[in-house]
């Protein structure tokens, strides 16, 4: 009988209390082992070399060297999976999103009370498992990223598209960078886009604001009742499901609570199922990098009503979990590397415009 080696975790945080909370949160997990902790990056550097951890949890605000500086050095000299655990103040949220651009694979909210400790305990082990299975980018900017200034789509109009065409994008681990790569490559004239990325409450707004600064289309964190119009992308807020609904005046989104689906809130399945009902054959679905099966069932439902669906290929995924499950379920029409998804989207949008079937 083969005994599987435990995933080795190093906790880096200047707070002794937080280090204790994270260590205790993982103590009951049979496949995980906290092999050490460090109060600052200098101690962390020595412990990484001595202990050879598989995954690092990293605070952003630390003495002697801030987490972003350390992460940049780490990804250049000793690339490894990193989960950022940060406070949810505005500056910290922006820094956490920047950390994901630099190569961190996940972001979690730092515990600030008994309730948040429970929330962290529920998701930390799952995130560490996903991180341990991820492909780590050695350079600060991924080679797979589509650069908006060099993209051949930058000056390309999307052409005519049906007013009820909608694009639905879902992602998890590694998804923030994949989503940015796609959206920054798209021209301003695009159908409305709805995005569900597995991300904690508080960080989704910073993520949407970053996209809005870098994209030609408008991007905002969704609010209940927001109108989805061409040239606009709405991002599901962390800890809330987002659904698309069709009204007499066009598409609007509903933002609501509810149980976790596939352990997630927001859930990609919830978004896709609502898009299938609201847009039918006018929809184009995209499923990107992430661990787990969220999105597979909803994408199949989209295909069954005539939508065209695209999955990111294994070679360009940080974690080929969600796309793999969607492909296995039979809901995917096309598999493409990340840098070819923008052009695939434009082709699908044109095809949807020619589809004679009206959305349900």
N, C-alpha and C positions, 0 to 999 in steps of 0.2 A: 504493500500500500504506500503510495506516494504522499508525503506530507508537504503541503503547500507552504512556502515561506510567508511569514506575515509581512504586511506592508509596513515599512519602517518610516516613522514620522518624526520630524524635528520641529519643535514649536519655538518661534522667535517673536518675543514681545517684551517690552520693557516693564510691563505690569506683572508682578508676581501673582496677583490674584487671577488675572486672565490666563497666565500660563497654567495655573492650578486648575481652573475651570476647563480648559481645553484638554488637559491631560486626563482629568477625571471623566470627561464626556466620552473619551475613547477607551476607557479602561475595560468596559464590558464587551468590547467588540473582539470576537475571537480571531479575526483575520488582520487586526491592526495592532501596532505596538509603538508607543511613544518612546523613542530611544534616547531622547534628551530634550533640553530646552536651553534657550539663550536669551539674555536680556538686551543684547544689541548685536549689530551686524559683525563686529569684530570677533566676539565670542562665537557667533554663528558660523563664521568662516572656518574657524579651527574645528568646530564640532562637525561640520559637513565633511571635512577631510578625514576626521577620526572615526566618525560613526557611519558614514555612507548611507544617509537616509534616502528613501525613495521619493518622499514628498515633504515639502517645506510649507508650514503656515507662517505668514509674514505680516507683521504690523507695518503700517505706513509711517506713523509718527514715533520716532525713537531717538534717543540721544546718540551723540558721537557721529552717526551717519544715518540719514533718513532712509526709509524703506525703498523709495524709488531709485535712489542712487545705488543702493546695494543690489537691487533687482537688476539694474542695467549691467552692473559688473558681473553678477552671477550668471546671467543669460549669455554673456560673452565668453566667460572663462570656464564655467562649470554648469552648463544648462541642465535644469531639472524642473520637474513639475512644482509650481508654486501656487498656493491658495492665499490670497490676500484677505486678511480679517481686519476690517477697518471700522471706525466710528462712522456715523451717518450724517455728520455735519456737512455743509455744502462743500467746503474746501476738501475734506477727507473723501467725499464721494467723487469729486473730480479727480483727485489723486488716485483713487482706486480704479477708475476707468482708464486713466493713463497707465496704470500698472498692467492692465490687460493688454494695452497696446504694446507694452514692452515685453510681454511674453507670459504673464501670469495666466493660468487657465481658468481660475474661478475667483469670485469675490463673495465674501460673507460679511454680515453685519456683526460688529463686536458686541458681546453681551453687555447690557447696561442695567439689568435687573433680573429678578427670578423668572419672569415670563420669557424674556429674550434668551436666557440660558437654556430653557426648555426648547425653544425654537431652534437654537443653534445645535443642541444635542441631536435633534431629529434629522438635521441635514448634513452635519459635519462629516459623519462617517461615509455617507453616500458620496459627498463631494471628493473626499480623499480617495475613495475607490476609483472614481472617474478620473481624477488627476493622475493616479498611478498608471492608468491605462492609456494616457494621452501621448500624442506626439509633441515633443517640446521643440519650440523654435529657438535655434541657437542665436540668431541675430535679433536685434531689437525690432526691426521691421521685417515681417515675414516675407520670404521670397514669393509666397503665393498671393500676397496682397495685390489687388488691382489698384494701381496708382491713378488717381483721378486726373492728374495733369497730363499723363501719358496715354490715357485710355482712348482708343479709336472711337468710342461712343460719345466722347465729350461734346463733339459738335454735331452729333447725329440726332435728328428729331425722331421720335418714336413713330411718327406717321399717324394715320387715322386709326383710332380705336373706338370701340363701342362705348358709349357713356356709362354703361353698367359693368364694364370690365373691371375686375379687381384682382390684385395680387396679394396672396397671403404667404407670409414667411414665418417659419418656426425654427428655433435653434436652442441649444443648451451649451454644454462645455465647449469653449472656443468660439462661441457664436457671435460675441460682440464684434470681434475683428472680421469674421466672415460677413456679417451683415453690413458692416461699414465698407468692406471691399466691394460689395455688390451695389449698395446705394450710392456711393460716391462715383461709380462708373456710369450711372444712368443719367440720361438727359432730363431736362426740366419737364418736358412734356411726356408724362407717364400717367397711366391710370392710378387711382388711389391704391395705397399699399397699407396693409395691416400687418404688424409684426408682434410676435410673441417670443420673447427671449426669457429663459429661466434666469431670473435675477431678483435679489432681495428687495424688499420695500426700501425706498430711499435712494437706491442707486439707479433706478430706471430713468429718473428725470435727468440726472447727470449724463447718462448714456444718450438720451434723446437730444439733449442740448449740444452734446459733442457732434452728433450726426448732423444736426441742423446747421452747425457752423461749417461743416465740411462738404455738405451735399448741395447739389443744384436744386433738388426738390425741398419742400418744407418738411421738417420732421418735428414732431412734438410728442410728449407723453400724453396718452389718451386720457380724456375726462369723459364721464358719463354724458352721452348725448352729442358728443363731437360729430360733426359732419365730415364724412370722408369724400374728398373731391380729387379730381385729377391734379397731379403735382404735389400731393400731400401724402406723408406716411405717418401713421399713428402707432405708437409703441405702447404695448400693454404695461400698465404700472405694476411694479413689484407687489406681490401678495394679493393681486386681484386678477380674476379672469376677465378677458375681453371677448365680446361677441359682436359680430356684424349683423345688422338688421336692415332690411330694405323698407323704405317709406315712399310715400308719393313724391317726395322731393329728392329722393336719392338714398344713398347709404348713410347710416349713422352707426355709432358703436355704443354698446352697453358695457359698462364697467361694474362688476359686482363681485361679492365675496362668494362663499360656497366651499364645499369640501375640496381637498386636493385630489386631482386626477393624475394617475400615474405618479403619485407622490409630489405633484407639482401644482403650484398656484402662483403665476398664471400657467395654464395648461395649453399646449399646442393643439391637443385633441379638441378642446372646447372651442378654440378659434376656428379650426378647420370645419368642424361640424356645423357651426353657424354660417360659415362662408358657403358650404354646400347648399344649405337651405336658402340663403339669401341671394346668391349669385349663380348657382347652378353651373351651366356650361360656359358662362362668361368668366369664370374664375381661373386663375393660374396659381398653382401651389408650389412652394419651394420649401424643402426640408434640408436643413444644414447640420453641421457637426453637433454632436451631443451624445451623452450616454443615456441608455434606457430605450423605452419603446413609445414615449409620448409622441403623438403625431401620426403614428402608423394607422390606427383605426380611423381617425378623422380624414387622413389623406385618401384612404380607400373609399370613404363615403363621397369625397369630392370627385374622385374618378368615376364612381358609379353614376353620378348625375351629369357627367360629360366634361368636367374640368380637365385641364392639362397640367400634369405634375412633374416637377423636376427635383431630383435628389443630388446632393453633392457627392462626388465620388470618394472612394476610400483613401486614395493617395493624397488628397488635399484636406481631409478632415483631421482635426485634432483628435476626435474620438468618433469612430465610424459605428455608432450605436443606433441613433435614431434613423439615419438614412438607410442603414442595413435592414432595420425592422420594417420600414415603410416599403422597401423593395420586396422583402420577403412576403409581406402581406398582399402584394399585387397592386399597390396604389400608385406606382411610379411609371411615368411614360418615358422619361429621359434621365440618364445619369451623366453628369458633367463635372469636370474639375471646376473649382471655385472661379478661376479666371475666365471661364467660358460661360458662366451662368448669366451674366448681364446680357450677352448677345442672345442666349437661348431665351431669356425673358422677352426681349424685344420681338423675336420671331413668334413666340407663343401669344403675345399681345396682338400681333397682326392677325394671327390665325383666329383668335377669339373674336376679333372684329368681323371676320367673315362668317362666323358661326350663325346659321339662321335660327337656332333655337333660342328663344327668349329665356332669361333667367326666371326661376320660379318665384 
